[in-house]
Amino acid sequence: MKTHLEKSSARVDIQIFTASSMGLDEKSPPENQRNLPTYINVVSGLKKITSESSRGDFVYVHFSGHGTAVEPSGQFSNGSTGELALVLLEGTNGTNIRYLRGEDLAGLLQDMVEKELVVTVVLDCCFSGSVMRNDDSVRFLPYDSAIDLAYPPIFKQGSSLGDHVIPTAYRSASMSPNWLINPHGYTILAACGPTEIAHEMGVNGTMHGALSYFLIRTFTRYGRVGGKHQHIYSRLCARFRESWQRQAPMLYGNKSLGFFEDSKYALDSIQIPIIKNRSGSLQLEAGKAHAISEGDRFALCDVISAKSESRSREDPVILEVTQVSAFTSDLKLVDATDIPTLSGLTAIALTCLYLRRFSVCLDLRLPGKDIWDVALQERRSLNIVHTGSTKLGSSFSFYVTVSTKDCYEIRDESNQRIVNLPDPLYDLEQNADYLLDIVDHLLRFKLVKGLATSCLTGPAHPFNELFTVHLINAAGKIFYPGSSHLECLIEVKHGDVVTLVVQNKAEEGGQSLHVHLYSMGSDWEIENLLRGDYDVIPSRGSNKSKDFQLGTDGQWKKNIKMTVPRELRDKGFHYCDDIFKVFLTARPTSFIALELPELGNMIRRRAISRGDDEQHPRPLSEDWAALNFHIRTHFK
């Protein structure tokens, strides 16, 4: 990694702390004491970065070593999995061990974020100790309370760290009560989930951390240390699924940040991993749970597009979905004969045929309609019918009326006018795409709102028996998930904190759950509240050790602060509606492709054209569930 960084930039200051393996006759690592990964050296190095850096500087922290899981003790600790601690050295010769707890590390990173540094952290270590193995390739060491007791934490309970206030955006639902660090200022790439063991892999006789190895390989393909975190993460996921299924990497924080690059522009395309099977067939890491349909088309993101961070507009490789499962889809090449030989492939969606289930009635009252006819032909995903072609008694999801070149109106399926839509920015007679983008956005919002699985219709379904989900309001009243209709409304006050609770009912050694949480807000946005693909809820009794005897309790809790955004209050609104969309899956997956920005700040989608595994013997479960909580927040 050091070599790649030095090649990428002449202005890079690198500190490396490392310890080589000791021989039987050696009493300490051969490295100089100042270069050992001791607790003092690492903490001092992080503080030095904060003090010597300037606003906007890029900071990259890479830890490749052992991790352990300790009993959660702090306000921001993960109670459902245990708390991560990095295993560092201690003592003059680095022969002892000392833990850097996750909350202490977060406090050091918080100082960087508050200084407005752009922080990237790679943790190539175990996040938990659910499996104790005496294996040199496992990056885990059992927790020892005697080591922890010998050294007090940097930030004690009741210190000002716990009172730290995370600045909030204008969204009506905020997870800030759960955050130690502002998630907009950092990104963390983790080698595995909190219930998994991070392994080393041997390549040409040399051992590498799996995440470190695949990350360097990805940079080699990019031709530089750079690129957007979400794009890199998608490629890493593809590589792990193809050749190293023992663990699944995770991404936390701001997915729009980049490696040593200014990536202030928002994500305009979501890259989905593609797995190349041993048979040579291609499989998309998205399926029915992600609203993928047979016939959907995707464009392959190749090496050239990765290097330039933009998609090639010349002869893109087009893939089409032939069969859809819960979390994956089979792909075939369209008008191409050669299957790409590279690993770590990703693709972007060209169509979403699921949207055709929602028909739209268009009443176009403009004199010139040729531009609209051309634009509609290029929108394969939309099912739009002109008002003159409708059949008697037909119903539609939306009714769109374009009265003049600068006036339009959209009504919902109940014929109620939709308010809070953006004013026309273009001449609608000359630019049909602007309004069609708005219609597309509303349809995608409606799609996610109604996305569900048949598993919940049968109470006796085994997966349905694995969990309970409820919401607790500020008064302590419990609400269970329902639909998004008014009769299922949960009413709260501006500033109230509600608590979402998910209980994994599986006993020790049972199924882990992956929870995904999204807020569907009044500005037609779908926001990832976790700032990560998912949180893992292990079964009860996981991560046991002699000092964590009971292990985890299988319960996951998150506090969510509800507000009426100032933007709405300034427009005279006294309440707003939000829907919490909770996905529970039996295996890791990402719903990032379902996210939407606020409609008023809608991102224009840039189209390419207008238009039997020994390492993982058990098959991954295809079970999933989607639940809704409909919340109305009142302001005075």
KAMO-V220550 format. One record per pair of residues at least 24 apart in sequence whose C-alpha atoms are under 8 Angstrom apart, sorted by the first residue. I is the first residue (numbers start at 0). J is the second residue. If there is no record, write none. Layout:
i=I j=J
i=I j=J
This chain:
i=0 j=215
i=3 j=223
i=3 j=224
i=4 j=224
i=6 j=223
i=7 j=223
i=7 j=224
i=14 j=44
i=16 j=40
i=16 j=41
i=26 j=94
i=27 j=92
i=27 j=93
i=27 j=94
i=28 j=92
i=28 j=93
i=28 j=94
i=32 j=91
i=32 j=92
i=32 j=93
i=35 j=88
i=35 j=93
i=36 j=87
i=36 j=88
i=36 j=93
i=37 j=87
i=37 j=88
i=37 j=89
i=37 j=90
i=37 j=93
i=37 j=97
i=38 j=87
i=38 j=88
i=38 j=89
i=38 j=97
i=38 j=98
i=38 j=99
i=39 j=89
i=45 j=107
i=46 j=107
i=49 j=110
i=49 j=111
i=49 j=114
i=52 j=116
i=53 j=114
i=53 j=116
i=54 j=114
i=54 j=115
i=54 j=116
i=55 j=115
i=55 j=116
i=55 j=117
i=56 j=116
i=56 j=117
i=57 j=116
i=57 j=117
i=57 j=118
i=57 j=119
i=57 j=258
i=57 j=259
i=58 j=116
i=58 j=117
i=58 j=118
i=58 j=119
i=58 j=259
i=59 j=118
i=59 j=119
i=59 j=120
i=59 j=121
i=60 j=118
i=60 j=119
i=60 j=120
i=60 j=121
i=61 j=120
i=61 j=121
i=61 j=122
i=61 j=123
i=62 j=120
i=62 j=121
i=62 j=122
i=62 j=123
i=62 j=124
i=63 j=122
i=63 j=123
i=63 j=124
i=63 j=208
i=63 j=211
i=64 j=123
i=64 j=124
i=64 j=138
i=65 j=124
i=65 j=125
i=65 j=138
i=65 j=139
i=65 j=140
i=66 j=124
i=66 j=125
i=66 j=126
i=66 j=127
i=66 j=138
i=66 j=139
i=66 j=140
i=67 j=125
i=67 j=126
i=67 j=127
i=67 j=128
i=67 j=139
i=67 j=140
i=67 j=141
i=67 j=142
i=68 j=126
i=68 j=127
i=68 j=128
i=68 j=141
i=68 j=142
i=68 j=542
i=69 j=142
i=69 j=546
i=69 j=547
i=70 j=546
i=70 j=547
i=70 j=550
i=73 j=102
i=73 j=156
i=74 j=156
i=74 j=161
i=75 j=102
i=75 j=177
i=75 j=178
i=75 j=179
i=76 j=101
i=76 j=102
i=78 j=551
i=78 j=554
i=78 j=555
i=79 j=535
i=79 j=536
i=79 j=537
i=79 j=551
i=79 j=552
i=79 j=553
i=79 j=554
i=79 j=555
i=80 j=127
i=80 j=193
i=80 j=194
i=80 j=535
i=80 j=536
i=80 j=537
i=80 j=541
i=80 j=542
i=80 j=551
i=80 j=553
i=81 j=127
i=81 j=542
i=81 j=550
i=81 j=551
i=83 j=126
i=83 j=127
i=86 j=140
i=96 j=146
i=97 j=146
i=97 j=147
i=97 j=150
i=98 j=146
i=98 j=147
i=100 j=152
i=102 j=154
i=103 j=152
i=103 j=153
i=103 j=154
i=105 j=179
i=105 j=180
i=106 j=154
i=106 j=160
i=106 j=179
i=106 j=180
i=108 j=180
i=109 j=179
i=109 j=180
i=109 j=181
i=112 j=180
i=112 j=181
i=112 j=184
i=112 j=185
i=115 j=184
i=116 j=184
i=117 j=184
i=117 j=185
i=117 j=256
i=118 j=184
i=118 j=185
i=118 j=186
i=119 j=185
i=119 j=186
i=119 j=187
i=119 j=188
i=119 j=258
i=120 j=185
i=120 j=186
i=120 j=187
i=120 j=188
i=121 j=187
i=121 j=188
i=121 j=189
i=121 j=190
i=122 j=187
i=122 j=188
i=122 j=189
i=122 j=190
i=123 j=189
i=123 j=190
i=123 j=191
i=123 j=197
i=123 j=208
i=123 j=209
i=123 j=210
i=123 j=211
i=124 j=189
i=124 j=190
i=124 j=191
i=124 j=196
i=124 j=197
i=124 j=198
i=124 j=208
i=125 j=190
i=125 j=191
i=125 j=193
i=125 j=195
i=125 j=196
i=125 j=197
i=126 j=191
i=126 j=192
i=126 j=193
i=126 j=194
i=126 j=195
i=126 j=196
i=126 j=197
i=127 j=192
i=127 j=193
i=127 j=194
i=127 j=195
i=127 j=196
i=127 j=542
i=128 j=194
i=128 j=195
i=128 j=196
i=128 j=542
i=128 j=543
i=128 j=544
i=129 j=194
i=129 j=195
i=129 j=196
i=129 j=541
i=129 j=542
i=129 j=543
i=130 j=195
i=130 j=196
i=130 j=542
i=136 j=198
i=136 j=199
i=136 j=200
i=137 j=196
i=137 j=197
i=137 j=198
i=137 j=199
i=138 j=196
i=138 j=197
i=138 j=198
i=138 j=199
i=139 j=196
i=139 j=197
i=141 j=544
i=142 j=544
i=142 j=546
i=143 j=546
i=144 j=546
i=169 j=564
i=169 j=565
i=169 j=566
i=170 j=520
i=170 j=562
i=170 j=564
i=171 j=520
i=171 j=560
i=171 j=561
i=171 j=562
i=171 j=563
i=171 j=564
i=171 j=575
i=171 j=577
i=172 j=518
i=172 j=520
i=172 j=559
i=172 j=560
i=172 j=561
i=172 j=562
i=172 j=577
i=173 j=528
i=173 j=559
i=173 j=560
i=173 j=561
i=174 j=528
i=174 j=529
i=174 j=557
i=174 j=558
i=174 j=559
i=174 j=560
i=175 j=559
i=175 j=560
i=176 j=558
i=176 j=559
i=176 j=560
i=177 j=557
i=177 j=558
i=182 j=251
i=182 j=252
i=182 j=253
i=182 j=530
i=183 j=252
i=183 j=253
i=184 j=252
i=184 j=253
i=185 j=252
i=185 j=253
i=185 j=256
i=186 j=228
i=186 j=250
i=186 j=251
i=186 j=252
i=186 j=253
i=186 j=254
i=186 j=256
i=187 j=250
i=187 j=251
i=187 j=252
i=188 j=232
i=188 j=248
i=188 j=249
i=188 j=250
i=188 j=251
i=189 j=248
i=189 j=249
i=189 j=250
i=190 j=246
i=190 j=247
i=190 j=248
i=190 j=249
i=191 j=246
i=191 j=247
i=191 j=248
i=191 j=249
i=192 j=246
i=192 j=247
i=192 j=248
i=192 j=249
i=192 j=535
i=193 j=535
i=194 j=535
i=194 j=537
i=194 j=541
i=194 j=542
i=195 j=246
i=196 j=245
i=196 j=246
i=197 j=245
i=197 j=246
i=198 j=245
i=198 j=246
i=209 j=243
i=210 j=235
i=210 j=248
i=213 j=238
i=220 j=302
i=220 j=306
i=221 j=302
i=221 j=305
i=221 j=306
i=222 j=306
i=223 j=306
i=224 j=258
i=224 j=259
i=225 j=257
i=225 j=258
i=225 j=259
i=225 j=260
i=226 j=257
i=226 j=258
i=226 j=260
i=226 j=305
i=226 j=306
i=226 j=308
i=227 j=254
i=227 j=255
i=227 j=256
i=227 j=257
i=227 j=258
i=227 j=262
i=228 j=254
i=228 j=255
i=228 j=256
i=228 j=257
i=228 j=258
i=229 j=254
i=229 j=255
i=229 j=269
i=229 j=270
i=230 j=269
i=230 j=270
i=233 j=270
i=233 j=271
i=233 j=272
i=233 j=345
i=234 j=272
i=234 j=343
i=234 j=344
i=234 j=345
i=235 j=343
i=236 j=272
i=236 j=343
i=237 j=272
i=237 j=273
i=237 j=274
i=237 j=342
i=237 j=343
i=237 j=344
i=237 j=345
i=238 j=274
i=238 j=342
i=238 j=343
i=240 j=274
i=241 j=274
i=241 j=275
i=241 j=276
i=241 j=342
i=241 j=343
i=243 j=614
i=244 j=614
i=244 j=615
i=245 j=614
i=245 j=615
i=247 j=587
i=249 j=531
i=249 j=532
i=250 j=531
i=250 j=532
i=251 j=530
i=251 j=531
i=251 j=532
i=252 j=530
i=252 j=531
i=253 j=530
i=265 j=602
i=267 j=602
i=267 j=603
i=267 j=604
i=267 j=605
i=268 j=347
i=268 j=604
i=268 j=605
i=269 j=347
i=269 j=348
i=269 j=591
i=269 j=592
i=270 j=300
i=270 j=345
i=270 j=346
i=270 j=347
i=271 j=345
i=271 j=346
i=271 j=347
i=271 j=592
i=272 j=343
i=272 j=344
i=272 j=345
i=272 j=346
i=273 j=343
i=273 j=344
i=273 j=345
i=273 j=346
i=274 j=342
i=274 j=343
i=274 j=344
i=275 j=342
i=279 j=338
i=280 j=329
i=280 j=330
i=280 j=331
i=281 j=329
i=281 j=330
i=281 j=331
i=282 j=327
i=282 j=328
i=282 j=329
i=282 j=330
i=283 j=327
i=283 j=328
i=283 j=329
i=283 j=330
i=284 j=326
i=284 j=327
i=284 j=328
i=284 j=588
i=285 j=325
i=285 j=326
i=285 j=327
i=285 j=328
i=285 j=588
i=285 j=589
i=286 j=323
i=286 j=324
i=286 j=325
i=286 j=326
i=286 j=327
i=286 j=328
i=287 j=323
i=287 j=324
i=287 j=325
i=287 j=326
i=287 j=327
i=288 j=325
i=288 j=326
i=288 j=450
i=288 j=451
i=288 j=452
i=288 j=623
i=289 j=326
i=289 j=590
i=289 j=592
i=289 j=593
i=290 j=351
i=290 j=353
i=290 j=450
i=291 j=323
i=291 j=328
i=291 j=351
i=291 j=352
i=291 j=353
i=292 j=320
i=292 j=323
i=292 j=351
i=292 j=352
i=292 j=353
i=293 j=319
i=293 j=320
i=293 j=321
i=293 j=322
i=293 j=323
i=294 j=319
i=294 j=320
i=294 j=321
i=294 j=352
i=295 j=319
i=295 j=320
i=295 j=348
i=295 j=349
i=295 j=350
i=295 j=351
i=295 j=352
i=296 j=320
i=296 j=348
i=296 j=349
i=296 j=350
i=297 j=346
i=297 j=347
i=297 j=348
i=297 j=349
i=297 j=350
i=298 j=346
i=298 j=347
i=298 j=348
i=298 j=349
i=299 j=344
i=299 j=345
i=299 j=346
i=299 j=347
i=300 j=344
i=300 j=345
i=300 j=346
i=300 j=347
i=301 j=344
i=301 j=345
i=310 j=607
i=311 j=607
i=312 j=607
i=312 j=608
i=315 j=607
i=324 j=621
i=325 j=621
i=325 j=622
i=325 j=623
i=326 j=588
i=326 j=621
i=349 j=606
i=349 j=610
i=350 j=379
i=350 j=380
i=351 j=380
i=352 j=379
i=352 j=380
i=352 j=381
i=353 j=380
i=353 j=446
i=354 j=380
i=354 j=381
i=354 j=382
i=354 j=442
i=354 j=443
i=354 j=446
i=355 j=380
i=355 j=381
i=355 j=382
i=356 j=382
i=357 j=382
i=357 j=395
i=357 j=396
i=357 j=442
i=358 j=382
i=358 j=383
i=358 j=384
i=358 j=395
i=358 j=396
i=358 j=397
i=359 j=383
i=359 j=384
i=359 j=395
i=359 j=396
i=359 j=397
i=359 j=398
i=359 j=399
i=360 j=384
i=360 j=385
i=360 j=386
i=360 j=389
i=360 j=395
i=360 j=397
i=360 j=398
i=360 j=399
i=361 j=385
i=361 j=386
i=361 j=398
i=361 j=399
i=361 j=400
i=361 j=401
i=362 j=386
i=362 j=398
i=362 j=399
i=362 j=400
i=362 j=401
i=363 j=400
i=363 j=401
i=363 j=402
i=364 j=400
i=364 j=401
i=364 j=402
i=364 j=403
i=365 j=401
i=365 j=402
i=365 j=403
i=365 j=404
i=365 j=428
i=367 j=428
i=368 j=428
i=370 j=428
i=370 j=429
i=370 j=430
i=370 j=431
i=371 j=428
i=371 j=430
i=371 j=431
i=374 j=431
i=374 j=432
i=377 j=609
i=377 j=610
i=378 j=610
i=379 j=610
i=381 j=439
i=403 j=427
i=403 j=428
i=404 j=428
i=419 j=522
i=420 j=598
i=420 j=599
i=421 j=598
i=421 j=599
i=436 j=603
i=437 j=598
i=440 j=523
i=440 j=595
i=440 j=598
i=441 j=523
i=443 j=593
i=444 j=519
i=444 j=523
i=444 j=524
i=444 j=525
i=444 j=595
i=447 j=593
i=448 j=483
i=448 j=519
i=448 j=578
i=448 j=580
i=448 j=627
i=450 j=625
i=451 j=624
i=451 j=625
i=451 j=626
i=452 j=623
i=452 j=624
i=452 j=625
i=454 j=622
i=454 j=623
i=454 j=624
i=455 j=624
i=462 j=622
i=462 j=623
i=463 j=624
i=464 j=504
i=465 j=503
i=465 j=504
i=465 j=505
i=466 j=501
i=466 j=502
i=466 j=503
i=466 j=504
i=466 j=505
i=467 j=501
i=467 j=502
i=467 j=503
i=467 j=504
i=468 j=499
i=468 j=500
i=468 j=501
i=468 j=502
i=469 j=499
i=469 j=500
i=469 j=501
i=470 j=497
i=470 j=498
i=470 j=499
i=470 j=500
i=471 j=497
i=471 j=498
i=471 j=499
i=471 j=500
i=472 j=496
i=472 j=497
i=472 j=498
i=473 j=497
i=479 j=628
i=480 j=626
i=480 j=627
i=480 j=628
i=481 j=626
i=481 j=627
i=481 j=628
i=481 j=629
i=482 j=626
i=482 j=627
i=482 j=628
i=482 j=629
i=483 j=578
i=483 j=627
i=483 j=628
i=483 j=629
i=484 j=629
i=485 j=629
i=487 j=628
i=487 j=629
i=488 j=628
i=488 j=629
i=488 j=630
i=488 j=631
i=489 j=628
i=489 j=629
i=489 j=630
i=489 j=631
i=490 j=630
i=490 j=631
i=490 j=632
i=490 j=633
i=491 j=561
i=491 j=630
i=491 j=631
i=491 j=632
i=491 j=633
i=492 j=561
i=492 j=562
i=492 j=632
i=492 j=633
i=492 j=634
i=492 j=635
i=493 j=561
i=493 j=562
i=493 j=563
i=493 j=632
i=493 j=633
i=493 j=634
i=493 j=635
i=494 j=560
i=494 j=561
i=494 j=562
i=495 j=560
i=495 j=561
i=495 j=562
i=496 j=558
i=496 j=559
i=496 j=560
i=496 j=561
i=497 j=558
i=497 j=559
i=497 j=560
i=497 j=561
i=498 j=556
i=498 j=557
i=498 j=558
i=498 j=559
i=499 j=556
i=499 j=557
i=499 j=558
i=499 j=559
i=500 j=554
i=500 j=555
i=500 j=556
i=500 j=557
i=501 j=554
i=501 j=555
i=501 j=556
i=502 j=553
i=502 j=554
i=502 j=555
i=503 j=536
i=503 j=537
i=503 j=538
i=503 j=539
i=503 j=553
i=503 j=554
i=504 j=538
i=504 j=539
i=504 j=553
i=505 j=538
i=505 j=539
i=505 j=553
i=506 j=538
i=506 j=539
i=506 j=540
i=507 j=538
i=507 j=539
i=507 j=540
i=507 j=541
i=508 j=538
i=508 j=539
i=508 j=540
i=508 j=541
i=509 j=537
i=509 j=538
i=510 j=537
i=510 j=538
i=510 j=585
i=511 j=535
i=511 j=536
i=511 j=537
i=511 j=538
i=511 j=585
i=512 j=536
i=512 j=537
i=512 j=538
i=512 j=583
i=512 j=584
i=512 j=585
i=512 j=586
i=513 j=582
i=513 j=583
i=513 j=584
i=513 j=585
i=513 j=586
i=513 j=587
i=514 j=581
i=514 j=582
i=514 j=583
i=514 j=584
i=515 j=581
i=515 j=582
i=515 j=583
i=515 j=590
i=516 j=579
i=516 j=580
i=516 j=581
i=516 j=582
i=517 j=579
i=517 j=580
i=517 j=581
i=518 j=577
i=518 j=578
i=518 j=579
i=518 j=580
i=519 j=577
i=519 j=578
i=519 j=579
i=519 j=580
i=520 j=576
i=520 j=577
i=520 j=578
i=521 j=575
i=521 j=576
i=521 j=577
i=522 j=597
i=522 j=598
i=522 j=599
i=523 j=595
i=523 j=596
i=523 j=597
i=523 j=598
i=524 j=594
i=524 j=595
i=524 j=596
i=524 j=597
i=524 j=598
i=525 j=593
i=525 j=594
i=525 j=595
i=525 j=596
i=525 j=597
i=526 j=594
i=526 j=595
i=526 j=596
i=527 j=591
i=527 j=594
i=532 j=588
i=532 j=589
i=532 j=590
i=532 j=591
i=533 j=587
i=533 j=588
i=533 j=589
i=561 j=632
i=562 j=632
i=562 j=634
i=563 j=632
i=563 j=633
i=563 j=634
i=573 j=633
i=573 j=634
i=573 j=635
i=574 j=631
i=574 j=632
i=574 j=633
i=574 j=634
i=575 j=631
i=575 j=632
i=575 j=633
i=576 j=629
i=576 j=630
i=576 j=631
i=576 j=632
i=577 j=629
i=577 j=630
i=577 j=631
i=577 j=632
i=578 j=627
i=578 j=628
i=578 j=629
i=578 j=630
i=579 j=627
i=579 j=628
i=579 j=629
i=579 j=630
i=580 j=625
i=580 j=626
i=580 j=627
i=580 j=628
i=581 j=625
i=581 j=626
i=581 j=627
i=582 j=623
i=582 j=624
i=582 j=625
i=582 j=626
i=583 j=623
i=583 j=624
i=583 j=625
i=584 j=621
i=584 j=622
i=584 j=623
i=584 j=624
i=585 j=619
i=585 j=620
i=585 j=621
i=585 j=622
i=585 j=623
i=586 j=619
i=586 j=620
i=586 j=621
i=586 j=622
